[in-house]
Amino acid sequence: MADSVGRTDRIDLALDAASMSTSGHTCTAVLRVSPDGTGSDGKTWATAYTTIQAALTAASTDANDCTLIQIAPHATFYDINTTGDPTWTGNYILQGTHRLWASVKNTHGSATAIMKFTGKVELWDLTIAQTDAVDGVIFTKSGFRLNHCEFDSTACTGAQNSIWIDGTGGTILGGIVHDIHIHGHVTHTTGVYLNNVAESYFEDIHIDVVLKGIQIIHADSDNNNFHRLVIGDSALGLDLDAGNEQHFTDVTFHHNTRNVDDEVGDHVWVNIQGAFLSTITPDDFTGVAVATAAGADTWTAAPVQIRAAGDNPFRVLGLNVEADDTEKFRVRLTDGTTYFRDTELEGAANAVKRESSNKPGGTEFIFNKGVAISAESKSESGSNTATVWLEIQEI
């Protein structure tokens, strides 16, 4: 039987199969975008669409399909050139070659975003270049993916978000943002804006020169994980307006006006780095008197507050104590729920002895905003006083 499939068609079919395989996902179709294409059907590099929006418009919108759109390098940039928020409803993987080899803009005079997606979407290896007051990429569907991309909003002139996960229509779950660099405008840019987003993962994100690095709103924005973040040279690093129990691990802040503005106060902080100021509280030479109970070796009847609740996450770096008699004392600290440190000291023979510690008591634990620190004391004979100061480091 004669072969009814021509050589060129076989090559294209082989390329399609390889594309669907190397993308790491199962796709039902492949379209290509290149400034050198003819724009006829996007099925080969020779007939590639010349604009990204042409490929998106041609792609299937069937809920059971997923189109891989391969985007070739561009000497200048791909221009979406569409008014408002250009919105596509299908399932797509947009894949460039390298994050700095294909830049995407929307230069339309009435544009408000570069691209908005309401289906299942993944972006790889692209630069999203924002101008004026144009948002970057808007996702509205659970399972969003964003990998190895650059966001540049240094040329913007009004308020905008680089990455906007918009759960206005319902909670968005299970998204991943990985290996992203955001370079913005310190007056206008919010790097990552999360509205009603939960149980999603943000890893290896570097944010520079923005108004806000990450902002979280909506009461149901719960249990998101942020791992290996660097936020610097910005007005505000994290703006936590709503949502519960975000997890921040391996975060570095540098040269920000403020690192954290937290309106919630129930998050988990692990390995938070930066040049954070340490202070002594109370800021005087009087300290806070914490009386022991009258009985020997008996704790204070009620904890005495040493540091009032504040607006920032903080560490307790050190505990300074003066004893009023020549005997052994113990002082322990509580956050109102748990006793987290217990220190023993002994008064000097002729006056008082101050014993200082400049290290955490076996933990790097970071307390949330809204937590007060109190102390209790006890002595060998009872009816004594320990005067207490804390060394605090606010994040």
C-alpha positions in Angstrom: 0.0 0.0 0.0 1.4 3.4 -0.9 2.3 5.7 2.0 -0.3 8.4 2.0 1.6 10.6 4.5 4.2 12.9 2.9 7.7 13.4 4.3 7.0 16.9 5.5 3.9 15.8 7.3 5.8 13.0 9.0 8.4 15.4 10.2 5.7 17.7 11.6 4.0 14.9 13.3 7.3 13.8 14.9 8.0 17.3 16.0 4.5 17.5 17.6 5.0 14.2 19.4 8.4 15.4 20.7 7.0 18.7 21.8 4.2 17.1 23.7 6.6 14.7 25.3 9.4 17.2 26.3 6.9 19.7 27.7 6.4 17.2 30.6 2.6 17.3 30.1 0.0 15.6 28.0 -1.2 18.0 25.4 -3.9 17.5 22.7 -2.4 19.9 20.2 0.7 22.0 19.5 0.8 25.5 18.0 3.9 27.6 17.3 4.6 31.3 17.5 7.5 33.0 15.7 8.2 36.4 14.2 9.4 34.6 11.1 6.3 32.5 10.6 3.7 33.0 7.8 0.8 33.1 10.3 -1.3 30.6 8.4 -2.0 27.9 10.9 0.8 27.7 13.6 1.3 23.9 13.0 4.9 24.2 11.9 7.7 26.8 12.5 7.3 27.9 8.8 3.6 28.5 9.2 3.8 29.7 12.8 1.6 32.5 14.1 3.4 35.8 14.4 1.5 36.8 17.6 0.7 35.0 20.8 -2.9 36.2 20.8 -3.4 34.6 17.4 -2.3 31.2 18.7 -4.4 31.5 21.8 -7.4 32.5 19.8 -6.9 29.5 17.5 -6.4 27.0 20.3 -9.2 24.8 21.5 -11.5 26.0 24.3 -12.8 22.5 25.1 -12.5 21.9 28.8 -10.9 18.5 28.1 -8.2 19.8 25.7 -4.8 21.4 26.5 -2.8 23.2 23.8 0.9 23.6 24.0 1.9 27.0 22.5 5.6 27.1 21.8 7.0 30.6 21.5 10.3 31.3 19.6 12.8 34.0 20.7 12.0 37.6 19.5 14.5 40.3 18.8 12.2 43.0 20.4 8.9 41.8 21.9 5.5 40.1 21.2 2.8 42.7 21.5 -0.7 41.5 22.7 -2.0 45.0 21.7 -5.5 44.4 23.0 -7.8 46.6 25.1 -8.7 45.9 28.8 -7.8 42.5 30.2 -7.3 40.2 27.2 -8.9 37.0 28.4 -8.7 33.4 27.1 -10.8 30.6 28.5 -9.1 27.4 27.3 -6.3 25.2 28.8 -2.9 26.2 27.7 0.8 25.8 28.3 2.8 28.8 27.0 6.4 27.8 26.6 9.3 30.0 25.6 12.9 29.1 25.1 14.5 31.2 27.9 13.0 33.7 30.3 15.0 36.6 28.6 14.6 35.5 25.0 10.9 36.2 24.5 9.4 39.4 26.0 5.6 39.9 26.0 3.9 43.3 26.3 0.5 44.9 25.8 1.0 48.4 24.4 -2.7 49.1 23.6 -3.6 52.5 24.9 -6.6 51.1 26.8 -4.9 47.9 28.1 -5.3 47.1 31.8 -3.4 43.7 31.7 -1.1 41.8 29.4 -2.9 38.4 29.7 -5.8 37.0 31.7 -6.6 33.3 31.9 -9.8 31.7 33.2 -8.8 28.1 32.3 -6.0 25.8 33.4 -2.8 27.5 32.4 1.0 27.1 32.8 3.6 29.6 31.7 7.3 28.8 31.1 10.4 30.8 30.2 8.9 34.2 29.3 9.5 37.9 30.2 6.3 39.8 31.1 7.1 43.5 30.5 4.7 45.9 32.0 4.2 49.6 31.1 1.9 52.4 32.2 -0.7 50.9 34.7 -0.9 47.5 33.1 -1.1 44.4 35.2 1.1 41.4 34.2 -0.6 38.0 34.2 -3.9 37.2 35.9 -4.9 33.6 36.8 -8.4 32.7 38.0 -8.3 28.9 38.0 -7.0 26.4 40.6 -3.8 24.6 39.7 -2.1 27.6 38.0 1.6 27.1 37.1 4.3 29.7 36.5 7.9 28.7 36.0 11.2 30.3 35.1 9.7 33.7 34.2 10.9 37.3 34.4 8.5 40.2 35.3 9.7 43.7 34.5 7.6 46.7 35.5 10.3 49.3 35.8 8.6 51.4 33.1 5.1 51.4 34.7 3.6 54.7 35.6 0.6 53.6 37.7 -0.5 51.0 40.2 -0.3 47.4 38.9 0.3 43.8 39.9 2.9 41.6 38.2 1.4 38.3 39.2 -2.3 38.4 40.1 -4.0 35.3 41.4 -7.7 36.4 41.4 -10.1 34.2 43.4 -13.0 36.6 43.1 -15.2 33.8 41.8 -14.1 31.2 44.4 -11.1 30.0 46.3 -8.1 29.1 44.1 -6.2 26.0 45.3 -3.1 24.1 44.4 -1.1 26.6 42.4 2.7 26.7 42.0 4.9 29.6 41.3 8.6 28.6 40.9 11.9 30.3 40.0 10.5 33.8 39.3 12.3 37.2 39.2 10.2 40.4 39.6 11.9 43.8 39.1 9.4 46.6 39.6 8.8 50.2 40.5 9.0 51.1 44.1 6.0 53.4 43.9 3.6 51.3 41.8 4.4 47.6 41.7 2.9 44.8 43.8 4.9 41.8 42.9 2.5 38.9 43.8 -1.2 39.7 44.6 -3.2 36.9 46.1 -7.0 37.2 46.5 -8.7 34.1 47.9 -5.8 31.8 47.3 -5.2 28.8 49.5 -2.8 25.8 49.8 -0.6 27.0 47.0 3.2 27.0 46.8 5.6 29.8 46.0 9.3 28.9 45.7 12.5 30.6 44.6 11.1 34.1 44.1 13.4 37.1 43.9 11.6 40.5 44.2 13.4 43.8 43.8 12.4 47.5 43.9 8.6 47.2 44.4 5.9 49.0 46.5 4.8 45.6 48.0 6.6 42.3 47.4 3.7 40.0 48.3 0.2 41.0 49.3 -2.5 38.6 50.6 -6.2 39.5 50.9 -9.4 37.6 51.6 -10.3 35.7 54.7 -10.0 32.3 52.9 -6.5 32.8 51.7 -5.1 30.1 54.1 -2.2 27.8 54.4 0.0 29.0 51.5 3.7 28.1 51.5 6.5 30.5 50.7 9.9 29.0 50.4 13.3 30.7 49.5 12.2 34.3 49.0 14.5 37.3 48.6 12.8 40.7 48.8 14.9 43.8 48.7 15.1 47.5 48.0 11.3 47.8 48.4 8.9 49.9 50.4 7.2 46.8 52.0 8.2 43.2 51.8 5.1 41.3 52.9 1.6 42.9 53.3 -0.5 40.3 55.1 -4.0 41.7 55.2 -6.1 38.5 55.6 -6.0 34.7 55.6 -4.6 32.3 58.1 -1.4 30.4 58.8 0.8 31.3 55.9 4.2 29.4 56.1 7.4 31.4 55.4 10.6 29.4 55.2 14.1 30.6 54.2 13.2 34.3 53.6 15.8 37.0 53.2 14.9 40.7 53.5 17.3 43.5 52.6 17.2 47.3 52.3 13.4 47.5 52.6 11.7 50.5 54.3 9.6 47.9 56.2 9.8 44.1 56.0 6.4 42.9 57.2 3.0 44.5 57.8 0.9 41.8 59.3 -2.8 42.3 60.2 -3.4 38.6 61.0 -0.8 37.2 63.4 -0.9 33.4 63.2 1.7 32.5 60.7 4.7 30.1 60.8 8.2 31.7 60.3 11.3 29.6 59.9 14.8 30.8 59.0 14.1 34.5 58.4 17.2 36.4 57.5 18.1 40.1 57.4 19.8 43.0 59.1 17.2 43.4 61.8 17.6 45.9 64.6 17.7 44.5 68.2 16.4 46.6 71.1 16.1 46.4 74.8 12.6 46.5 76.4 11.8 48.3 78.5 14.0 51.0 77.1 15.3 52.2 80.5 17.6 51.3 83.4 14.6 50.5 85.7 13.4 47.3 84.1 10.2 45.4 85.1 10.0 44.1 88.7 8.8 40.5 88.8 8.1 39.5 92.4 8.5 36.0 93.5 5.8 34.3 95.6 6.1 34.5 99.4 6.8 30.7 99.7 10.2 29.2 98.9 10.7 27.9 95.4 7.3 29.1 94.3 6.5 30.9 91.1 4.9 34.3 90.9 1.1 34.1 91.3 0.5 35.7 87.8 2.8 36.4 84.9 4.0 40.1 84.7 4.1 41.6 81.2 7.6 42.6 80.0 6.8 43.4 76.4 3.4 44.5 75.1 1.9 43.1 71.9 3.3 44.8 68.8 2.7 45.0 65.1 5.6 43.0 63.8 6.9 39.4 64.0 9.8 39.3 66.4 12.4 37.1 68.1 13.4 37.1 71.8 17.2 37.2 71.6 18.2 37.7 75.2 17.0 37.9 78.8 18.7 40.2 81.3 17.9 39.8 85.0 18.9 41.5 88.3 18.3 39.7 91.6 17.6 41.6 94.8 19.3 39.1 97.2 22.2 36.7 97.6 20.4 33.5 96.7 19.4 31.5 93.7 16.6 32.7 91.4 14.8 31.4 88.4 12.9 33.4 85.7 10.8 32.0 83.0 9.1 33.6 80.0 5.7 33.0 78.4 3.9 34.1 75.3 0.6 33.8 77.1 0.2 30.2 76.0 3.5 28.4 76.4 6.5 28.9 78.7 9.4 29.0 76.2 12.4 29.9 78.4 13.6 29.2 81.9 16.8 30.8 83.3 18.6 30.3 86.6 21.0 32.9 88.3 22.4 33.7 91.7 22.6 37.1 93.4 26.0 38.5 94.2 27.2 38.6 97.8 27.5 42.3 98.3 24.8 43.8 96.0 23.1 42.4 93.0 24.2 40.5 90.0 23.0 41.0 86.4 23.1 37.9 84.2 22.7 38.4 80.5 22.1 36.1 77.6 22.5 37.2 74.0 21.2 34.0 72.4 17.8 32.4 72.0 17.0 29.8 74.6 17.6 26.9 72.3 15.3 28.0 69.5 15.0 30.5 66.6 11.3 30.7 67.1 9.7 33.9 65.7 6.6 35.2 67.5 3.8 36.7 65.5 2.5 40.2 65.8 0.0 40.7 68.6 2.0 38.5 71.0 2.9 39.9 74.4 5.8 38.4 76.5 5.4 38.0 80.3 7.7 36.6 83.0 7.4 34.8 86.3 10.1 34.3 89.0 10.9 32.3 92.1 13.7 32.2 94.6 15.1 29.8 97.2 13.5 31.6 100.2 10.6 33.5 98.5 9.4 37.1 98.9 12.1 38.5 96.6 12.2 40.5 93.3 13.8 39.8 90.0 14.1 42.8 87.7 13.8 41.8 84.0 14.7 43.3 80.5 14.3 41.5 77.2 16.4 41.9 74.0 14.0 41.9 71.1 14.6 41.7 67.3 11.7 42.8 65.2 11.4 41.4 61.7 
